[in-house]
Amino acid sequence: MGCGGPDKAMAKKIRSKDTYALESGALEKGALENGVMSPAAFRHWRKSLKMSQKTAAEALGLKRRVVQYYEKGERDGVPVVIPKTVRLACYALTAGQQDYPGPEES
């Protein structure tokens, strides 16, 4: 799966697992309990840092279109789940961490 959303092989798996959650609003309601960042939570994160979609994309190392997919929660009608790496990067940016050079060498 690339950053832009699921490939066709993953689409069926994601569709069967996550489509109901997106359509029923369960993903929105249960986002924190399930460890999944909802599209609304992602948008709220971006706006809370006063970032445009372009700025957020640059900070996360993504294309602006991918940020739009995450905020919409779908790409071409297929649900898009925000990857854990992106969720963790959002957390790091919220904490003020702009980059990580790796652990210090002893």
C-alpha positions in Angstrom: 0.0 0.0 0.0 1.4 3.4 -1.0 0.9 6.7 0.7 -1.9 7.6 -1.6 -4.2 4.9 -0.5 -4.7 1.2 -0.9 -3.8 -0.7 -4.0 -6.4 -2.9 -5.7 -5.3 -6.0 -3.8 -5.8 -4.3 -0.4 -9.0 -2.5 -1.5 -11.2 -5.6 -1.0 -9.7 -6.3 2.4 -10.1 -2.7 3.5 -13.6 -2.5 2.0 -14.8 -5.5 3.9 -13.2 -4.4 7.2 -13.6 -0.6 7.2 -16.4 0.4 4.9 -19.1 -0.3 7.5 -17.2 1.7 10.1 -16.9 4.7 7.8 -20.5 4.5 6.6 -22.0 4.0 10.1 -19.8 6.7 11.7 -18.3 4.0 14.0 -14.8 5.0 12.8 -15.5 8.6 13.9 -17.0 7.6 17.3 -14.5 4.8 18.1 -11.4 6.3 16.7 -9.5 6.6 20.0 -10.6 3.3 21.4 -9.5 1.5 18.2 -6.2 3.4 17.8 -7.3 4.7 14.4 -7.2 8.4 13.6 -10.4 9.4 12.0 -10.6 11.8 9.0 -12.1 14.5 11.3 -9.4 14.0 13.9 -6.7 14.3 11.2 -8.3 17.6 9.9 -8.6 18.8 13.5 -4.9 18.0 14.1 -3.9 20.0 11.0 -6.1 23.0 11.9 -5.0 23.0 15.5 -1.4 23.6 14.3 -2.7 26.2 11.9 -1.3 24.4 8.9 -2.7 24.4 5.4 -3.0 21.1 3.6 0.1 22.0 1.6 2.1 22.8 4.8 0.9 19.6 6.6 1.8 17.5 3.5 5.3 19.0 3.5 5.8 18.5 7.3 4.6 14.8 6.9 6.6 14.1 3.7 3.4 13.5 1.7 1.7 15.0 -1.3 -1.1 17.5 -0.7 -3.5 15.2 -2.4 -2.8 12.4 0.1 -3.6 14.9 2.9 -6.9 15.5 1.1 -7.6 11.7 1.0 -6.9 11.4 4.7 -9.3 14.2 5.5 -12.0 12.8 3.2 -11.4 9.3 4.5 -11.6 7.8 1.0 -9.9 7.7 -2.4 -12.1 7.0 -5.4 -14.8 5.5 -3.2 -12.3 3.2 -1.4 -11.8 3.9 2.3 -8.4 5.2 3.2 -7.0 4.4 6.7 -4.4 6.8 8.0 -1.2 4.7 8.5 0.4 4.4 12.0 3.5 6.1 10.7 1.5 9.2 9.8 -0.4 9.1 13.1 3.0 9.0 14.9 4.4 11.8 12.8 1.3 13.9 13.7 2.0 13.3 17.3 5.7 14.2 16.9 4.9 17.4 15.1 2.3 18.3 17.8 5.1 17.8 20.4 7.4 20.2 18.4 9.6 17.5 16.9 10.4 18.6 13.3 12.8 15.8 12.5 14.6 12.8 14.1 18.2 12.2 13.3 18.2 8.8 15.1 19.5 7.8 18.5 22.7 9.4 19.8 25.8 7.4 19.3 27.7 6.5 22.5 
